[in-house]
Amino acid sequence: MTMTPRLRKLVLTGHVTASVGWLGAVVCFLALALAAFTSPDAQRLRAVTLAMDLTCRAVLVPLSLASLVTGLAQSLGTRWGLFRHYWIVVKLAMNVFATIILLIYSTSLAQLAGVAAQAPSANVDLGGLRSPSSVIHAGGALVLLFVAVTLSVYKPRGLTRYGARKRREEQRPTS
Amino acid sequence: MYRHVVLTRDSLYRKLSTMSEIPGSQPDEPDHDPPTPRWVKAFALVALAVGALIVVLLATGHRPGRHTRAAQDGTAPPSSITTHGSHQP
């Protein structure tokens, strides 16, 4: 199924917005993660952990899913296809990997936020909130998304075997 | 009155390079499968390295939520942060 030009541009706009928005949100999350990791102040640590959890649930997860869905629609609804070009296959693999890691990490972060939200009078050691895990995850996501944006812009050449076979079939004269 | 379109060398190159990005606009290719590009092999190597790293981390006990459970159980390593908002020496 091929999309009409108008629909294709609409979906492309959605895909670029979601993907670049995801990249920007990861930069903000990295700043929060660094603040949590380096802050000696317990109040600030609680606040930053709660903000990270909210950012993850309300911004990162929706944007990652939107990026995945619009990317799938964009490739399946145009002649680019999903498995014809290596750069699209690589981007899909990176997007799925990042989304799975994000969904797993969001559950961990929700539990950390639960610890941070406990009453200040509770006898809780907040040291577990200062794990470098958030910084490592956000840094990895930033690298991954930057590579994805670069692939989208440069579109390096290379047809998969499936793509080459499809192209040969399309070029073969019909009798 | 005619409207002339002047194709300079640069604009012609630009048009040709844009055309080459459109699927199906590239010249005929031979019948055999194309070789895997070098950049794809490099990406595959990096992916293998990341996969191996994840396996090693999981094998050594770095499971998701490890720090969380430690924080909830109070078994996290002793820290200098208390619930009362100040940094203890």
Interface residues (C-beta under 8 A of the other chain):
Chain A: P40 D41 A42 Q43 L45 R79 W80 G81 R84 H85 Y86 V90 A93 I104 Y105 T107 S108 Q111 L112 G114 V115 Q118 P120 S121 A122 N123 V124 D125 L126 G127 G128 L129 R130 S131 S133 K155 P156 R157 G158 L159 R161 A164 R165 R167 R168 E170 Q171
Chain B: E21 P23 G24 D28 E29 D31 D33 P34 T36 P37 W39 V40 F43 A47 P64 G65 H67 T68 R69 A70 A71 Q72 G74 A76 P77 P78 S79 S80 I81 T82 T83 H84 G85 S86 H87
